[in-house]
Amino acid sequence: MIPLDAFAVSEQGRSPDGNEDYAVVAPEDGVFIVADGMGGRPGGDRASRVGAEAFLDQVRRLRPRERLDGRSLRRAIAEANDAVRALARGDPTLTGLGTTLSAVVWAGGEGRIVHVGDSRVYRYRQGNLEQLTADHTLVAELVARHHLSTEAARRYPLKNVLSRSLGPRGSVQPDIVPLALAPGDWLLLATDGLAQSLPARRLASVIGEAGTDGAEVLCRAVMAAALDGPTEDNITVLTARRRAPEPEGADEARGAVRRGEARGNAGGEGAS
């Protein structure tokens, strides 16, 4: 039985430019992805879809234990980067095309986070919400190097400029982080529209209130809270929880989550 219960929703929010986010929920492959395209319509939405699907395709080619290997995952990111760059090649209207990509790859009871950009991966455990990824933005790097205070960063004019993304450069270095999940832990993957709209304390409160009712209920509760916030960006939320082991002989089909993608205003187990 697939040990992760997962669901994704994506909303345009107040953005006038359409939805450039993309999510993949592929529990049978142990892969969960959110991506946030940049470059404007129609380029941004194409970049996020192509980058995410290229990464998924490369992971599918790997044997289960290879899926946790850093070298193999860096190759998958390189292939995704090449796929995004190919979109813009020879088309001047797609100059600046790119996308973030934050993924969780799960195999054999272990996981890896593979991360480029400023989408985020969180873990919620026993009331505590922890951000497991670092934002690849100019302002985050200035804060990390103590060149800018956290308070000044909120007002910094270039706070949304990415320092790493798929597409703009010939190579990109992802962060690859080991991931441990205990039964009952929640993972939440989200594009930056969520962070702009929902402070971490409020997000933790929503998970605490809705997290007992399954991935779809939690996903929709987080999205509803985010849409009440101030962001004008697209918002994509993917939630996944490690199930407790079932008794031997239990129906392995029960509760299985179908593979799918979430885009635009659609959402769900296998939203598309």
C-alpha positions in Angstrom: 0.0 0.0 0.0 1.2 3.5 -0.8 2.1 5.0 2.6 1.3 8.6 1.8 -2.1 10.2 1.6 -1.8 13.2 -0.7 -3.9 15.9 -2.4 -3.2 19.2 -4.2 -5.2 22.4 -5.1 -4.1 25.4 -7.1 -5.9 28.8 -7.5 -5.2 31.8 -9.6 -6.0 34.1 -6.7 -6.1 37.8 -7.6 -3.4 37.5 -10.3 -4.4 39.1 -13.6 -2.0 37.0 -15.6 -3.5 33.5 -15.2 -2.1 30.7 -13.1 1.6 29.8 -13.7 1.8 27.2 -10.9 1.8 23.4 -11.4 1.6 20.5 -9.0 2.2 16.8 -9.4 0.8 14.2 -7.0 2.3 10.8 -8.0 2.1 8.6 -4.9 2.7 5.4 -6.9 6.1 6.8 -7.9 6.7 8.4 -4.5 7.0 11.9 -6.1 5.3 15.2 -5.1 6.1 18.5 -6.8 5.1 22.1 -6.9 6.5 24.5 -9.4 5.9 28.3 -10.0 6.6 29.5 -13.5 7.9 33.0 -14.4 8.2 34.8 -17.6 4.5 35.8 -18.1 1.8 34.1 -20.0 2.0 31.8 -21.9 5.6 31.1 -20.9 5.4 30.8 -17.2 2.7 28.1 -17.1 4.5 26.1 -19.8 7.8 26.4 -17.9 6.3 25.0 -14.6 4.5 22.1 -16.3 7.5 21.1 -18.5 10.0 21.4 -15.6 7.9 19.4 -13.3 7.0 16.7 -15.8 10.6 16.4 -17.0 11.8 15.9 -13.4 9.1 13.3 -12.8 10.0 11.4 -16.0 13.6 11.2 -14.9 12.8 9.9 -11.5 10.6 7.3 -12.9 13.5 5.9 -14.9 15.4 5.3 -11.7 15.3 2.1 -9.6 13.8 2.7 -6.1 17.1 3.0 -4.2 18.6 5.3 -6.9 15.8 7.7 -6.3 17.4 8.7 -3.0 20.9 9.2 -4.6 22.1 12.8 -4.8 23.8 12.3 -8.1 20.7 10.8 -9.7 18.5 13.6 -8.4 20.9 16.3 -9.6 20.8 14.7 -13.0 17.0 14.8 -12.9 17.2 18.5 -12.1 19.6 19.1 -14.9 17.2 17.4 -17.4 14.4 19.5 -16.1 16.5 22.6 -16.5 17.4 21.6 -20.1 13.7 21.0 -20.8 12.7 24.5 -19.6 15.6 26.1 -21.6 14.5 24.3 -24.7 11.1 26.1 -24.5 12.7 29.5 -24.8 15.3 28.6 -27.4 14.7 30.5 -30.6 11.6 32.3 -29.2 12.4 35.9 -28.2 9.0 36.3 -26.6 10.0 33.8 -23.9 13.1 35.6 -22.8 13.5 35.2 -19.0 11.5 32.0 -19.0 12.0 29.9 -15.8 10.3 28.1 -12.9 10.9 27.1 -9.3 10.7 23.4 -8.4 10.3 21.9 -5.0 9.9 18.2 -4.8 9.7 15.3 -2.4 10.9 11.9 -3.6 9.9 9.0 -1.3 11.3 5.4 -1.5 11.6 2.6 0.9 10.5 4.5 3.9 12.9 7.4 3.3 12.7 10.7 1.5 14.6 13.4 -0.2 13.6 17.1 -0.7 14.9 18.5 -4.0 14.6 22.2 -4.1 15.3 25.1 -6.5 13.7 28.6 -6.0 11.3 30.0 -3.4 8.5 27.5 -3.3 8.6 25.8 0.1 8.4 22.4 1.8 7.1 22.3 5.4 6.8 19.5 7.9 4.1 19.6 10.6 4.7 17.4 13.6 2.8 17.3 16.9 1.8 21.0 16.7 5.1 22.3 15.4 5.5 23.7 11.8 9.1 23.6 10.4 10.2 25.0 7.0 12.5 22.5 5.5 13.7 24.5 2.5 15.7 27.8 2.2 14.3 30.4 -0.2 16.6 30.9 -3.1 16.1 34.7 -3.4 18.4 37.6 -3.4 17.0 39.0 -0.2 17.2 35.7 1.7 20.8 35.3 0.8 21.5 38.9 2.0 19.8 38.1 5.3 21.8 34.8 5.7 25.0 36.7 5.1 24.0 39.3 7.7 24.0 42.1 5.1 20.3 42.8 5.7 18.1 42.5 8.8 14.9 40.5 8.7 12.9 43.7 9.3 14.7 45.5 6.4 14.1 42.4 4.2 10.4 42.9 4.3 10.7 46.3 2.7 13.6 45.4 0.3 12.6 46.4 -3.3 14.1 43.3 -4.9 12.7 40.8 -2.3 11.0 38.7 -5.0 14.1 38.3 -7.2 15.2 34.6 -7.4 18.9 33.7 -7.1 18.2 30.1 -8.4 15.6 28.8 -10.7 15.2 26.3 -13.6 15.7 27.9 -17.1 17.7 31.1 -17.0 21.1 29.4 -16.8 22.8 26.4 -18.3 23.2 24.7 -15.0 21.6 25.0 -11.6 22.5 23.6 -8.2 19.5 22.2 -6.2 19.4 21.8 -2.5 19.0 18.0 -1.7 17.9 17.4 1.9 17.2 14.1 3.7 13.6 13.8 4.9 12.3 11.7 7.8 8.6 11.3 8.4 6.9 9.6 11.3 3.4 8.2 10.9 1.0 11.2 11.3 3.5 13.8 10.1 2.2 16.2 7.5 4.2 17.5 4.6 3.1 20.7 2.9 4.5 21.9 -0.4 3.5 25.3 -1.6 4.4 28.1 -4.0 5.4 31.4 -2.7 1.8 32.9 -2.9 1.0 30.9 0.2 3.8 32.5 2.3 2.8 36.0 1.0 -0.8 35.4 2.1 -0.6 33.2 5.2 1.9 33.8 8.1 3.6 30.7 9.5 1.7 30.9 12.8 -1.7 31.0 11.1 -0.7 28.2 8.7 0.3 26.0 11.7 -3.1 26.8 13.3 -5.0 25.8 10.2 -3.1 22.5 10.0 -3.8 21.8 13.6 -7.5 22.4 13.2 -8.0 20.6 9.9 -5.2 18.0 9.8 -7.2 15.2 11.4 -9.6 14.9 8.5 -7.3 13.9 5.6 -5.3 15.4 2.9 -8.2 16.8 0.8 -9.8 18.5 3.8 -6.5 20.0 4.9 -5.6 21.2 1.4 -8.9 23.0 1.0 -8.8 24.5 4.5 -5.3 26.0 3.9 -6.3 27.3 0.5 -9.5 29.0 1.9 -7.4 30.7 4.6 -4.8 31.8 2.0 -7.4 33.3 -0.3 -8.6 35.5 2.6 -5.1 37.0 2.7 -3.5 39.9 0.8 -1.5 38.1 -1.9 -2.1 38.8 -5.6 0.0 35.8 -6.6 -1.1 32.3 -7.6 -1.4 29.8 -4.7 -0.7 26.1 -4.9 -0.9 23.8 -1.9 0.0 20.1 -1.8 -0.4 18.1 1.4 0.8 14.6 2.1 0.8 12.5 5.3 2.5 9.3 6.1 -0.1 6.8 7.2 0.3 4.5 10.1 1.1 0.9 9.1 -2.0 -1.2 8.5 -2.5 -4.6 10.1 -1.2 -7.5 8.1 -3.7 -8.6 5.5 -5.5 -5.3 5.3 -7.0 -4.3 2.0 -4.1 -2.6 0.2 -6.4 -0.8 -2.2 -8.2 1.0 0.6 -7.4 4.7 0.7 -5.1 4.6 -2.3 -4.5 7.9 -3.9 -4.6 8.2 -7.7 -1.8 9.9 -9.5 -2.6 13.4 -10.9 -1.7 17.0 -11.4 -3.3 20.2 -10.1 -3.5 23.3 -12.2 -5.6 26.4 -12.3 -8.7 26.3 -10.2 -8.9 22.5 -10.2 -7.9 20.5 -7.2 -8.0 17.0 -5.8 -6.6 13.6 -5.7 -5.3 13.6 -9.2 -6.6 17.1 -9.8 -6.1 18.2 -13.3 
